[in-house]
Amino acid sequence: MIKKLVIFDFDGVIYDSEPLHLKAFNAALTSIKKEITRSIYYEEYCSFDDKGVFTTLLKKERIDFNDGLINKLIESKHRYFDKYHDSETSIYPGVLDLISRLSKKYILAIGSGARRLEIVRILNKENIISHFETIVSSDETNYPKPNPETYIQVLDRINETYQVDSNESVVVEDTPKGIIAAKSSGMKCIGITNALDSVHLSDADTVVKTYEEIDQNLINSL
C-alpha cells in the first residue's frame, strides 16, 4: 500500500540521546543511592518519560515516595541532562539525509516521549525542523509508550490538514515499547537497531541496521 505519513521517534532514532538520558538519570539517582544499568535502561525504561522512569524504579525498589520526591528527581535529571546535552549532542549518521529524502515523498512528523524543548532545540540546531508537519512530545501526552496515545495524537493532528489513515502511516522506532505503541495505533513500524539487537525489535514489521535501508520501496511495501 502507498504510504502518506512517516513518523519518527526522536530519542534513539534521530538524536543519539539515550546515553545522555541514562547518564542524567543516574546522576539524579545518586541522591537515593540507586543506579540503572545500561541493559535494564534500554529494555525497561527508555520509552518512558522522566516521571515514568522514576515512578517505576521507586516502585520496583519498594521505596516510599511522594510527588515531592518525584518532582525533585525530575528537576535534578533535567539539570544534568541540559548540562550534558550542551557538550555531547549527536545526530545519528545518515538520519539527516534520510529526512531530506523522505520529505520529498511523505508527510513527516515526530512522536516522542522527550520534552518538546529538547526536540525543538536539536531540530533547529540541525536546520531540519521545517521538514516536520507536527511534533507530539511528552508535554502533550498523558501516557507514555507503549500506550499508543502519542501516535494517535500525531495522526489526529495531521488529519486537521490532510486525510491519512493509520494503515497509510509508518513509524520508525528503536525500542520494544515504541514498536508496541506504533502497532497498537494501527500503523506499520520499522525497527532500527541503534541501541538494541533485532531480536528485541521482532514485533516491528521490518528491522533495519542503517538509515540507508529505509527508502520508498521499503516503506510502501509494508
N, C-alpha and C positions, 0 to 999 in steps of 0.2 A: 504493500500500500504506500502511495506517495505521502510523505510526511510534510507537515507545515511548521511545526514548532520543535525546537531543541532547547531543553532546559539544562543548565549546568548547576551542579552543586558548586560551592565555592572553595571552602577549606578542603584540601586534599585533591581537588580537581583542577582548579585554576591557580590557586595560591598554595604554595607548599608551606602551609602554616601549622600543620598538626604538630610538628616537633616543638614549635614555639608555644602552642597551647599547652602541651604536656609539661614543658619546662615551667610555664607560668602557673599551672595548676599545682605542681609540686612545690614551687616556691611559696605559694599561698598556704599549702598544707603543712609546711614546717611548723606553723603556729599550733597545730594539734598533733604534730609528730606522726603524720601519715604520708604515704607516698603511693603513687600509681605507677606500676611498671609499664614499659612500652607495649608489651604484648597485651596486657589487660586493657590498656587505654584504647588500642585500635580495635580490639574485639568487643568491648563492652561500652565504652564511654564516648568515642569521638563523634557520634551522631547526636549527642545530647547538647543542649545549650548549657551555659555555665551553672545555672540553678539546678538543672537536671543532674549534672555531674556531681556536685557537692551533696545534693539531697540523697542520691542513690548511694554514694560512697558512705555517707554517715549512717544510713540505714543498714547497709551491708556490714559495717564495722560495729553496729549496735552502740553508736554514740548518741547520747541525748542531744538534741539541738532544737533551736527555735529560729524564727525568721531573722532575728538579730544576728545570730552566728552565720547563717547562710549569706546574708547581705554583706557582712564583714568579709567573709571569704571571697565573695564575688568581687567586691571593691578591690581587695588585695590582688586578686588574679588579674583584674583589668589593668592595674598599675604596672604589674610585672610584664604583662603581655605588651602593653604600649611601649615599655622600655625596650624589650627585646625586639619588637616589631620595627622600631626605628633603625636598628642596625643590622637586622638579619632578614629583610624582606627577600622573598624568592618566588618567582613565577616559574611554573614547570616548563622545561624546554619543549617547544613545539606547540604550546597552547595558544600563543598569540597568532601564529599562522593558521591554526585550526579555526579560531574565532573569525578571523578575516575571511577565510574560505567559506565557512558556513553562513556568514551574514549575507552573502550574495544569493543564497538559495532558500534560507529559512528565517522565520521569526526566532529570535534568540531571547532567552530570559535566564534569570538566576533564581534558584530556590535553595536557601541555605539556612543553617542553624547559627550562623555567625551574626554578630551585631552589624547593623546597617552601616555605621560609620567606618567599620573595618573594611567592609566590602567596597564602599564608595571611594574610600581613600586609595585603595590599591587600583581600582579600575581607572580612577582619574590619573594616578601616577603613571599607569601604562597607556594612557590615552585610548582606552577601549570602551569606556562607559557608554558611548553613543551607539555601540553595536547592540545593546540590550534594551528590549522594549519595556521590561519591567524587572524589578528586584523584589523578592519576598525574603525577609530576614527574620531572625528570632524576635525582633522588635514588633513584628506584625502578627505573630502566631501565638497560640496558647499551648500547643502541644508539640514536642519535638519529634523528629523521626524516631521510630518507624511509623508514627501516625502520619497519614497521608495529607494532613492539613496544608502543609507547605505547598505541595504540588497542586492540590485542588485550588488553592488560592491563586497560584500563578495562572492557572488556566482560566479562572473566573476573571482575572484582570485582563488577560489577553482578549477574552471574548467581549470586553467592553468596546473593543475596536474591530476585532476580526471574528471570523467564525471558524473555530478549531475544535474538533472532538478529541477526547482523551486518546483514542486509538490513532490519532494523527500526530501524536506527541511522543518525543523520545527524550529520556533523561540520561545524562552522563553522571555516574556515581562511582564512589570508591569504597563504600562500606556496606556491610550486610544490611544494617538498619536503613540506610538510604535507599538501597535497592528495594527493600520491602515497602517503603513509603511510595516509591515510584510505581511499583506493580500494583499496590493496593489502590492507587488512584486511577488505574486502568490504562496506564501508559507503558510503553516499551522502555527497556533500560539497557544501556551499555555500561558494563563494569570496566573500570580501568585499574590496573594493578600497580598503582603508585605506592600504596602502603601495604596492601595485603596480597597474598598469592591468589591465583584464580580459584582455588578450592574454596576460599572464603566468599567468593563472589558468584557462586554457582547458580543463585536464583536469578541472576541477570539473564536477559535474552541472548546476549553475547558478551564475551570478555576480550579486551584488547590490552596489549602491553604498551603501545605507543599511540600518540595522537595522530600520527601519520596514517594509521589504520582506519581512522574514522573519516569516512567520506560519504558522498551522496549515495553511492551504490549500497554501502553497508546500512546506512540509516533507512533507506527506502525498502530494504529487504526485510526489515523487522515487522 
